[in-house]
Amino acid sequence: MTHRVAVLAFDGVVAFDLATPLQVFNAIRGYSTTVCAADRQIEAAHGFGIVAPSGLEALAAADTVVVPGVADERATVGEPILAALRAAAERGARMASICTGAFILGQAGLLAGRRATTHWRSIDEFRRQFPDVLVEPDVLYVDEGELVTSAGVAAGIDLCLHLVRRDLGAEAANRAARRIVVAPHRAGGQAQFIDAPVPDAEGGGLGDTRAWALAHLSEPLTVEAMARQAGFSPRTFARRFRAETGTTPLKWLLAQRVLLARRLLETTDLPVEHVADRAGFGTAVSLREHFRRAVATTPTAYRTAFSG
């Protein structure tokens, strides 16, 4: 079945955020997307007009509604839009926001008592406007099931790929990432703001060490082993790793093992015990524990849903 995605447009919409879900979801089969607005002719935040092909009725038929960022966090989009968003959520549509689009979901009353995030520069204003929201200030995106919010700008790509991964599996998300030429996976818990994403010329980076680790996931890798390969003490290595990636070596390593297990479950008929060994978990029990924590299901149930 085709999954219908409606991307909301409004005056002051951030054009990058508006285009992101269209680029990601249109990169693979299984989705149909449309841009909808209360008024078909709208003015984007960067000084050009956009003609929306659909009206707000598209929200009533959507399986997923994506709300892009708004340039002015204090602006209101009007009650017709807010009422349409509330109706879509009550109907069971998955609601997602990119960057400051979380402010619009907040205005619609859809975030009260829930975890959410937005652009790091807007966190204080977000807390001021929505004190009843449980704000996650440092992450790329927050997945609350049928409510998903992302951090600023490019984190919207991570959010959309995460939704593809949820809907169609890791291989589909990887294909979408290759099509739009981005990294296939950054975990939602990764920090928004990375102190040193580009290594200086003298110190070099840890990219070679991460590539080495990916080639040795079936082995009993430890953070200490990665540090030795990089030529640093474990403490220095951990500090540099977080500065470059926004996450800890252990969290990164576990996330890569889970991703490999997902691909093996989707694309092979290896027994779960062999998948656990190939992905470096050692035992099926360990795989099940980490897999359930990361994916909220069992390896067997995941294979049933996404294999083939």
C-alpha positions as CSV (number, residue, x, y, z in Angstrom):
1,M,0.0,0.0,0.0
2,T,1.2,3.5,-0.7
3,H,2.0,5.6,2.3
4,R,0.6,9.1,1.9
5,V,2.7,12.0,3.1
6,A,1.4,15.6,3.4
7,V,3.9,18.4,3.9
8,L,2.4,21.5,5.3
9,A,3.3,24.9,3.8
10,F,2.5,28.4,5.2
11,D,3.7,31.9,5.0
12,G,7.2,32.1,6.5
13,V,8.0,28.4,5.9
14,V,11.7,27.5,5.8
15,A,12.2,26.3,2.2
16,F,14.9,23.8,3.0
17,D,12.7,22.1,5.6
18,L,9.8,22.1,3.1
19,A,11.9,20.4,0.4
20,T,13.5,17.8,2.7
21,P,10.7,15.3,3.1
22,L,9.9,15.5,-0.6
23,Q,13.5,14.7,-1.5
24,V,13.7,11.7,0.9
25,F,10.2,10.1,0.4
26,N,10.3,10.6,-3.3
27,A,13.6,8.8,-3.5
28,I,12.0,5.4,-3.0
29,R,8.8,3.5,-3.9
30,G,6.1,3.2,-1.3
31,Y,5.3,6.9,-0.7
32,S,3.2,9.5,-2.4
33,T,3.8,13.1,-1.3
34,T,2.1,16.4,-1.7
35,V,2.5,19.9,-0.4
36,C,-0.6,21.4,1.1
37,A,-1.6,24.8,2.4
38,A,-4.6,26.8,3.6
39,D,-3.9,29.4,0.8
40,R,-2.3,27.9,-2.3
41,Q,0.0,30.9,-2.9
42,I,2.4,31.3,0.0
43,E,5.5,33.3,0.7
44,A,8.5,31.3,1.9
45,A,10.9,32.7,4.5
46,H,13.6,33.5,1.9
47,G,11.7,35.8,-0.3
48,F,10.1,33.7,-3.0
49,G,6.6,32.4,-3.6
50,I,5.4,28.8,-3.6
51,V,2.3,27.4,-5.1
52,A,0.9,24.4,-3.1
53,P,-0.8,21.8,-5.3
54,S,-3.2,20.7,-2.5
55,G,-5.3,22.4,0.1
56,L,-5.7,21.4,3.8
57,E,-7.9,18.5,2.8
58,A,-4.7,16.6,2.1
59,L,-4.1,16.5,5.9
60,A,-7.4,14.5,6.3
61,A,-6.1,11.8,4.0
62,A,-2.4,11.6,5.0
63,D,-0.8,8.8,6.8
64,T,2.1,11.1,7.8
65,V,1.9,14.9,8.2
66,V,5.2,16.8,8.1
67,V,5.4,20.3,9.5
68,P,8.5,22.2,8.3
69,G,10.2,25.0,10.2
70,V,8.9,28.5,10.6
71,A,11.2,31.5,10.4
72,D,9.5,33.5,13.1
73,E,9.0,31.3,16.2
74,R,6.4,33.7,17.6
75,A,4.3,33.7,14.5
76,T,0.9,31.9,14.4
77,V,-0.3,30.0,11.3
78,G,-4.0,30.5,12.0
79,E,-6.7,28.4,13.5
80,P,-7.7,26.6,10.3
81,I,-4.3,25.1,10.0
82,L,-4.1,24.2,13.7
83,A,-7.6,22.7,13.6
84,A,-6.6,20.6,10.6
85,L,-3.5,19.4,12.4
86,R,-5.5,18.4,15.5
87,A,-8.0,16.5,13.3
88,A,-5.2,14.6,11.5
89,A,-3.6,13.6,14.8
90,E,-7.0,12.5,16.3
91,R,-7.6,10.4,13.2
92,G,-4.3,8.6,13.9
93,A,-1.9,10.2,11.3
94,R,1.7,10.2,12.3
95,M,2.7,13.8,13.0
96,A,6.3,15.0,12.4
97,S,8.0,18.3,12.6
98,I,11.3,19.6,11.3
99,C,13.3,22.2,13.2
100,T,11.0,25.0,14.4
101,G,8.0,23.2,13.0
102,A,7.7,21.9,16.6
103,F,6.3,25.4,17.5
104,I,3.4,24.8,15.2
105,L,2.7,21.4,16.7
106,G,2.9,23.0,20.1
107,Q,0.4,25.7,19.1
108,A,-2.0,22.9,18.0
109,G,-1.7,21.4,21.5
110,L,-0.1,18.2,20.2
111,L,3.0,18.2,22.3
112,A,1.7,18.6,25.9
113,G,3.2,16.1,28.2
114,R,5.3,14.6,25.4
115,R,9.0,14.6,24.6
116,A,10.1,16.8,21.7
117,T,13.0,18.7,20.3
118,T,13.7,21.7,18.0
119,H,16.6,23.7,16.7
120,W,19.2,24.2,19.5
121,R,19.0,28.0,19.1
122,S,15.3,28.0,19.7
123,I,15.2,25.8,22.8
124,D,14.8,28.6,25.3
125,E,12.0,30.2,23.4
126,F,10.4,26.8,23.0
127,R,10.5,26.1,26.7
128,R,9.0,29.6,27.4
129,Q,6.1,29.0,25.0
130,F,5.4,25.4,25.9
131,P,6.4,24.7,29.5
132,D,4.3,21.5,29.5
133,V,6.5,19.8,26.9
134,L,9.4,17.6,27.9
135,V,12.2,19.2,25.9
136,E,15.2,17.1,24.7
137,P,17.6,19.9,23.9
138,D,20.7,18.0,22.6
139,V,19.4,15.3,20.2
140,L,18.9,15.1,16.5
141,Y,15.3,13.8,16.7
142,V,12.8,12.4,19.2
143,D,10.6,9.4,18.3
144,E,7.4,9.2,20.4
145,G,5.7,6.7,18.1
146,E,3.0,8.7,16.3
147,L,4.8,12.0,17.2
148,V,8.3,12.6,15.9
149,T,10.2,15.9,16.1
150,S,13.6,16.8,14.8
151,A,16.3,19.4,15.5
152,G,17.4,22.1,13.1
153,V,17.6,22.1,9.3
154,A,19.6,19.1,8.1
155,A,18.4,17.0,11.1
156,G,15.2,16.8,9.1
157,I,17.0,14.5,6.7
158,D,17.9,12.2,9.6
159,L,14.3,12.3,10.8
160,C,12.8,11.4,7.4
161,L,15.3,8.6,6.9
162,H,14.4,7.3,10.3
163,L,10.8,7.2,9.3
164,V,11.6,5.3,6.1
165,R,13.6,2.9,8.3
166,R,10.6,2.4,10.5
167,D,8.2,1.9,7.6
168,L,10.2,-0.1,5.1
169,G,13.4,-1.3,6.8
170,A,17.1,-0.4,6.9
171,E,17.8,-1.3,3.3
172,A,15.1,1.0,2.0
173,A,16.5,3.8,4.1
174,N,20.0,3.1,2.8
175,R,18.7,3.3,-0.8
176,A,17.0,6.6,-0.1
177,A,20.3,7.9,1.5
178,R,22.3,6.8,-1.5
179,R,19.8,8.5,-3.9
180,I,20.1,11.9,-2.1
181,V,23.8,11.4,-1.3
182,V,23.8,11.6,2.5
183,A,25.1,9.4,5.3
184,P,22.5,6.6,5.8
185,H,22.2,6.8,9.6
186,R,22.8,9.2,12.4
187,A,21.1,8.0,15.6
188,G,18.5,10.2,17.1
189,G,20.3,10.5,20.4
190,Q,23.4,12.1,18.7
191,A,24.1,15.6,19.8
192,Q,22.8,18.5,17.6
193,F,25.8,20.6,18.1
194,I,29.2,18.9,17.4
195,D,32.2,20.8,18.8
196,A,34.6,19.7,16.1
197,P,32.9,18.1,13.2
198,V,35.8,18.8,10.8
199,P,39.2,17.7,12.2
200,D,42.1,20.2,12.1
201,A,44.8,19.5,9.6
202,E,47.4,18.7,12.2
203,G,45.5,16.3,14.4
204,G,43.6,14.4,11.8
205,G,40.3,12.7,12.4
206,L,38.9,9.3,13.5
207,G,37.3,8.4,10.2
208,D,39.8,5.7,9.5
209,T,39.2,4.2,13.0
210,R,35.4,4.2,12.4
211,A,35.9,2.5,9.0
212,W,38.2,-0.1,10.7
213,A,35.6,-0.8,13.3
214,L,32.9,-1.3,10.7
215,A,35.1,-3.8,9.0
216,H,35.5,-5.7,12.3
217,L,32.1,-5.7,13.8
218,S,31.9,-9.5,14.0
219,E,34.9,-9.4,16.4
220,P,34.7,-8.6,20.1
221,L,35.5,-4.9,19.7
222,T,35.9,-2.7,22.7
223,V,36.4,1.0,23.1
224,E,39.9,0.3,24.3
225,A,40.6,-1.6,21.1
226,M,39.4,1.3,19.0
227,A,41.5,3.7,21.0
228,R,44.6,1.5,20.4
229,Q,43.9,1.4,16.7
230,A,43.6,5.2,16.7
231,G,46.8,5.6,18.7
232,F,45.2,7.4,21.7
233,S,44.5,6.6,25.3
234,P,40.9,5.6,25.9
235,R,40.1,8.9,27.6
236,T,41.5,11.0,24.8
237,F,39.9,8.8,22.2
238,A,36.5,9.1,23.8
239,R,36.8,12.9,24.0
240,R,37.9,13.2,20.4
241,F,35.2,10.7,19.2
242,R,32.4,12.7,20.8
243,A,33.8,15.9,19.5
244,E,33.7,14.5,15.9
245,T,30.5,12.5,16.0
246,G,28.3,13.9,18.8
247,T,28.0,10.5,20.5
248,T,30.1,8.2,22.6
249,P,32.2,5.4,21.1
250,L,30.1,2.7,22.8
251,K,26.8,4.1,21.7
252,W,28.1,4.4,18.1
253,L,29.4,0.9,18.2
254,L,26.1,-0.6,19.5
255,A,24.2,1.4,16.9
256,Q,26.4,0.1,14.0
257,R,26.0,-3.5,15.3
258,V,22.2,-3.1,15.4
259,L,22.2,-1.6,11.9
260,L,24.2,-4.6,10.6
261,A,21.8,-7.0,12.3
262,R,18.9,-5.3,10.7
263,R,20.4,-5.6,7.2
264,L,21.2,-9.3,7.8
265,L,17.7,-10.0,9.0
266,E,16.3,-8.3,6.0
267,T,18.5,-9.7,3.3
268,T,19.6,-13.2,4.5
269,D,18.0,-16.3,6.0
270,L,20.8,-16.7,8.5
271,P,19.5,-18.1,11.9
272,V,19.3,-15.4,14.6
273,E,22.2,-17.0,16.4
274,H,24.4,-16.5,13.3
275,V,23.1,-12.9,12.9
276,A,24.1,-12.2,16.4
277,D,27.6,-13.6,15.8
278,R,28.1,-11.7,12.5
279,A,27.0,-8.4,14.1
280,G,29.3,-8.9,17.1
281,F,26.7,-9.5,19.8
282,G,28.1,-12.9,20.5
283,T,24.8,-14.6,21.6
284,A,21.2,-14.4,20.4
285,V,20.2,-13.3,23.9
286,S,22.5,-10.3,23.7
287,L,21.2,-9.5,20.2
288,R,17.6,-9.7,21.4
289,E,18.3,-7.4,24.3
290,H,20.0,-4.7,22.3
291,F,17.7,-5.0,19.3
292,R,14.5,-4.6,21.4
293,R,16.0,-1.6,23.1
294,A,16.9,0.1,19.8
295,V,14.1,-1.0,17.5
296,A,11.3,-1.8,20.0
297,T,10.7,-5.3,18.6
298,T,12.4,-8.7,18.4
299,P,14.8,-9.9,15.6
300,T,12.3,-12.5,14.6
301,A,9.4,-10.1,14.4
302,Y,11.6,-7.6,12.5
303,R,12.6,-10.3,9.9
304,T,8.9,-11.2,9.4
305,A,8.0,-7.5,8.8
306,F,10.9,-6.5,6.5
307,S,12.5,-9.5,4.9
308,G,11.9,-9.7,1.1
